[in-house]
Amino acid sequence: MLGFVADTVIMFTTQLLFFLFGYLFFMLQLFSNYEIHQKGVQVLFAVTFTMSLSMFELIIFEIVGVMDLSSRLFHWKLNLYFALILLIVVLPMYMSYTLLNSLRILKQKRLTAAICFLSWVVYFYFFWKLGDPFPILNPKQGIFSIEQMISRVGVIGVTLMAILSGFGAVNCPYTYMDYFARIVTATDVNNLEKRMLQTLEMIGNKKRKLILEERKTVATAPGQEGWWAKFTSSLRTNETVAQLCDEISSMEELSRQLYLEIVDMNYMRERLAMSKTLLGKYFNFTGHIFTGYLAYKIFMCTINIVFDRVGKKDPISRGLEISADWLGFKFDSQFWSQHLSFVIVGVIIICSIRGLLINLIKWFYAISSTKSSNILVLFLAQIMGMYFVSCVLLMRMNLPPEYRVIITEVLGDIHFNFYHRWFDVIFLVSAVITMGVLYVTHQTSPDKYHK
């Protein structure tokens, strides 16, 4: 009993630290440029972040052997059930509630609550139907079993993971390698800035002319007082005003495009300058490594899809077997399996958290506004939770069999092999589409890319 209490204290203490980290990330990074009115949004984001990191923490505890076996099993189930309730019930309902409050079309609280519940029923219906096309269910599972929920959350999360992985595997070498850098000089930037200033000056002149033309609509044509003269003068003025508005709109769009191209050119100049430094050379070397990884990953995904193959052993056990059988090394396989599992899983966890947080910041700044920010954060919290639950589901294959027993028991009787095949398919599609988009962008750029 005392051991269970001590283990619970450890878990709750680390969860409190995770909550504070998630809350500070929310306040200082995600929402630093926006005024926050709803504390519920902040708390839900931090709680979802806490539950996600807690599952990663429990994976580490499985490898290291922290806490008793019964305590780990209890906290696994507690965290997983709580995460599923957040993702399937709490976040969607609060999202609809926040949306209705932002629209301010309903003043009665009971009516608002009823509409929130109905919208959640619609959401849950489509969420449930999501699992029908996929071979993810076992006929023995009950309708309210945990496998029913995890299998559907896994489809969404694994799809998101594969899309991000495919995009990142292609975009990273494209961004890091000097080969794809564009040669931009200070003269190029200055010429474009002069063109933008001329465009802005022309927009100002046309707007002044537009104001003068609009004033004519309230005045009578000089020397004429008849109604027909007023009518024809007003008609000509309206045609001129419409033409000026079209020209101003076109020139404003041109100025926006010029501004974006100036920003892109300045970024390229900074990138070229950095490529000559030690950090730039490191990024270039990393880009070559990722290129090799991309080629290997695409080849293996293609092999897995064509031959319907799924790895039976984790990479750590396979690497130790190769070292022992082929190279003739003698070592304590259990000792090294534990330590290598700890290191590799730790790297995967850190990279997953870092990559998702970076993408969350980019998505938020790209599409958020003062009105939609609260709803967007709730949506990102739901995506984040599904992403991390799917990470646990896929990470199981990277663990030796002795460390995946509790994870398999907690996740239930689901078809793990399907998710690995599904990841390979979506990863391959995402990588190919990203390569196509970057190739078209590369070829249609106004300046030639060369090194």
N, C-alpha and C positions, 0 to 999 in steps of 0.2 A: 504493500500500500504506500509506504514511504517512497519507494522507487517511482511509482506512478505519479505521485505528487511532485517529486523533484523533476521528472521528465516533463510534466505539464508546465511547471514554472519555467523550464528552459524554453519550451515552445512559445509560451505566451510572451516571454521577454524578447525573444528574437522577432516575434510577430509585431510587437510594439515598435521595435527598431525599424522593421520594414515599413510599418505604417507611417512613421515619422519621415522616413526617406521618401516614400511615395507622396506624402503631403507636401514636403518641401520641393520635390520635383514639380509637382502640380503648380505650386505658387510661384516658384522662382524661374521655371523654364516654360512650362506649357501655357501658363496664364499670366506671364509677367507684363504683357502689354494690354491686358484687358481688366476691366473692373468686375469683380465677382460679387454677386448678390445672393447666390444660393449655396448655403453651406452643405446642403445635401449632396450636391454634385461633387464637391471636394471630398467629402467623406466616402462616397461610393467609389470614386476613382482610387483613393488611397486603400480602401478595403479590398478592392479587386486586385490591386497591385500586391497587397500583403498576402492574400490567398495564393496568388500565383507564385511568389517567391517562396512561400512556405512549402509548396510541393517540391520545388527544386531543393530546398533545404532537407527535406525528408529523403530525397534520393541520395544526397551526400551522407546523411546519417545511416542509410542502408549500407553504404560502402565502408564507412569508418567504424560502424558498430556502436554509434551513440544511442543511448536509451535502450530500454528493454524491448524485446520483440513485441509483446502485447501492447506496450505504449505506442510504438511506432504504428502498429496496425490501427489502433484507436484514432490516432491523430491523422493518419492517412484518410480514413473514412470520414472523420469530422471535416477536414479541409476540403475533401472532394465533394461531399454533399453540400457544404456551404457554398462552394464555388458554383456548383450547378444551380442552386437556388438563386444565386446572384445573377447568373447569366441568362437563365430561362424565365425567371419570374420578376425579380426586383428591378433590374436595369431596364427591361422593356416597358414595364408599367410606369416607372419614374420618368422614362423618356417621353412617353405619351402625356403624362401629367405636366411635364415641363413645356412641351409643345403647346398644349391647350392654354397654359398660363401665359405664354409669350404672345399668343394670338389675342387673348383677352376678349373672346367672344362668348364665354360662359361665366356667369357670376355666381351661380348656385353651386356649392361644393358637392352636394349629392349628385347633381347631374354630371359634374366633372368626373367624380369618382366612377359613376356608371359608365361613362364613355371610355374612361381609361381601362376599365375591366373588359369592355367589349373589344377594344382595340387589342388588348393582350390576348383575348380568345382568338381573334383573327391571326395574330402573330403566331400563337402556339399551334394553330391548325397548319399553317404553312411550314412551320418548323418541324412538325410531326410528319407531314407529307414528304419532307425532304429526304427521309430515309427510305422511302419506297423504291426508288430506282436503283439503289445500291445494295449489294450483297453483304450487308453488315449485321444482320440479325440472325438469331438462333431461334427456331420454333419453340424451344423449351422456355424461352424467356417470357416473363409476365409483362403485361402492358405497362405496369408501373415500376419495372425493375430499373436499376441504375444503368444497366447496359443499354437500355432504350435511349436514355439521355446522352450518355457518353458517346455512343456511336454517331449520333447526329451532330453533337458538338465537334466530334473528331473530324467529320467530313468537312465542315466549314473551316475549322482551324488548320487542318492539313492542307486544304486548298490554298488558304492564305499563306501558309509557310512555304509551299512549293512556288507560288507566284513570286514572293519576295526573294526566295533563294535563286530562282532562275534569273530574275532581273538583276540581283546583286552580283551573281557569278559572271554576268556579261558586262554590266556597267562598271564594275570595279576595275578590271584591266583597261577598259576604254577610258576611264577617268585618270588612272594612275600612270599609264605608260606614256612616255614622251613621243612615241611613234604617232599617236593620234592627236598630238598637240598642234594647234594652229599658229602659224607665224604671224604675229601682229606687231606692228611698229607704232611708235608714238605718232607718226604722220597719219597712219590709218585712223587712229582715234581722233586726232585733231580735225581731220577732214569730215568725219562723221558728226562730230560735235558742231562744226560750222554749219553743216547741212541741217542739223536739228534746230539750231538757233534761227536760221533763215526760215524754216518751216513755222516755228513759233511766232516769228515776226509777221509772216503772212497770215497766220491765224488771227493775230491781233488786229491787223488791218481790215480783214474781212469782217470781223466782229463789229468793228467801228462802223463799217459801211452798212452792216445789217441793222444796227441801231438807227442810223439815219433813214434807211428805207422804211423801217417800221413806223417812224414818226410821220412819214408821208401818208400813211393810211388814214390818218385823222385830219389831214389837211386837204383842201380843194386844189385842183390843178391850177397853176397861175393863169390868170386871164380868162378863166372859164368858170361859170357858175351853174350851169345846167346839171340836171341829175345824170344825164348820159355821160357828160364829161367826168363827173365824179366816179361813175361806175367803171368806165374804161381806165381811168387813172388808177383806181384801186385794184383793178384786175392785173394791170401791168406790174404794179408794186408787189402784189402777192406772188406773181411768177418770179420776180427778182428775189424776193425773200426766200422762197422755196429753193431756188438755185443756190443762193448763198449758204443756206443751212446744209444742203447736201455737200457743198465744197468744204465747209468747216468740219463737218463730220468726217469726211475722207481724210482731211489733213490732220485732224486730231488722231485718227487711227494710225496714220503714217508716223506722227511724232511718237506715239507709244511704241511702235515697232523700232524706230530709230533708238529710242531710249534703251529698250531691251538689248539691242545689238551693241550699244555702247557698253552696257554692263557686262555683256558676254565678252567683248574685246578686252576690257580691263581685267576680267577674270583670267583670260588666256595669257595676258601679259604677266600677271602675278604667277600663274602656273609655270610659264617659261622661266621666269626668274628663280622660282623655287626649285626647278628641275636641276639647276646648277649647284644647289646646296647639297649637303650630306643627307638631309631629310628627303629632298627630291629624288636623289639616287636610290634611297631606301624604298620610296614609293614605286619607283620604276622597276626595281627588282621584285617587289611584291606583286606588281602587275603581271610580270612574266610568270611568277608562281601561280597566280590565279588563272592565267591563260592555260597552263598545263592542267590545273585542277578542272577547269571548265571542259577541256577536251576529254579528260578521263571520265568526268561525271556524265557527259552526254553519251559517250561510248557505252558506259556501264548501264545507264538508263535505257538505252536502245536495246542492249542485250537482254536486260531484265524484262522489258516489255515484249520483245519478239519471242523469247523462250519461256515467258511466264515464270520467271525465276525470282525467288526471294531468298536472301541470305539466311542460312540456318544457324551460323555461329556469329558471335560478336567479333568485331575487329581485334579486340585485345587477345582473346583466346586463340584466334587464328594466327595472330602475329607471334604469340609465344610458341605455338605448335611449329610454325615455320622455323623459328630460331632453334628449337630443340631438335627437330627431325632433320632439317636440311643443313643447318650450320653447325650442329653438334654441340651447342651450348648447354651447360648443365646449371640449373638454378632452381630456386624454390618458386614453382609456378603459382602457388596460392598467394605467397607474399607479394610477388610482382603483379599478379592480377589485381589484387586489392589496390596497390598504390598507383598502378597505371590507370585503373578505372577511375580512381579519385581525380587524377590529373586531367584525363581526357574529358570526363563528365564535367569537371569544373570549367574547363575551357569552353565546352559547348554551352554551358549555362551562361557564362559571362558574355560570350559572343551573341547568344540569342537575346539576352536582356539588352545589351548595348545596341544591337541592330534594330530591335523593335522600338526602343525609346527614340533613337535617331529618326526612324521613319514616322513615329507619332508626331514628333516636333515638326517635321517637314509637312506632313499632311495637314496638321492643325494650322500652321501659318499660311499654307497655300489656299485653304478654302474656308477659313473661319472668319467671322465678323462679330461685332458686339452683340448682335441679336441671335445668331445661331451658335455661339460659342458653347453655351451650356449643353445644348442637345448634342453637339459634335463631340464634346468630351465624354458624355455618357456612351455614345456610339463607339468611340475609341476604347473606352474601358471594356465594353463588351467584346470587341475584337481582340483586345489584349488578353482577356481571360480565356477566350477560346483558343487563342494562339498558344498560350502557355500550357493549357490542358493537353493540346495536341503535341506539344514538345515532349511532355511526359510520356505520352502514348508511343511516340516514335523513338524516344531515347531508350526505351526498354530494350530495344534490339542491340544497343551499344553496351549493355551490361552483361557480364558473365551470368550464367544461369543461377548461381547461388545468390546473386544480389537482386534478381528480378522476381523472386517468389511472391513477396508481399505485394508488389506492384501489380502482378498478374492477378492475384486474389482480389485486390481492391477494384481494379478496373473491370473485373468480371469476365464472362465468357463471350468475348467479342472477337471478330476476325481480324487479328493483328496484321496478317499478311496482306489483306486488302488495302490497308492504309499505306503500306510501303509501296505497293504497286501503283496506287493512286497518286502518291507523291511523285514517283518517277514519271508518270504520264504528264502531270501538270507542270512539273519542273522542266521537262523537255519542251513542252509547248510554250511555256513562258520564256525560256532561253532563246528558242528559235524566233519568236515574235520580237523579243528585245533586240536580237541581232539584226533582224530585218528593219526595224524602226531606226536603229542607230546607223545602219548602212545607208538608208534613204536620206537621213539627216546629214550624214557625212558627205554624200554625193551632191546634195542640193544646196549645200552651204554656199553663201555668196563668195567666200574666199576658199582657195584651194588648201587642203590639209596636206602638209608635207613636213618632212623633217630633214 
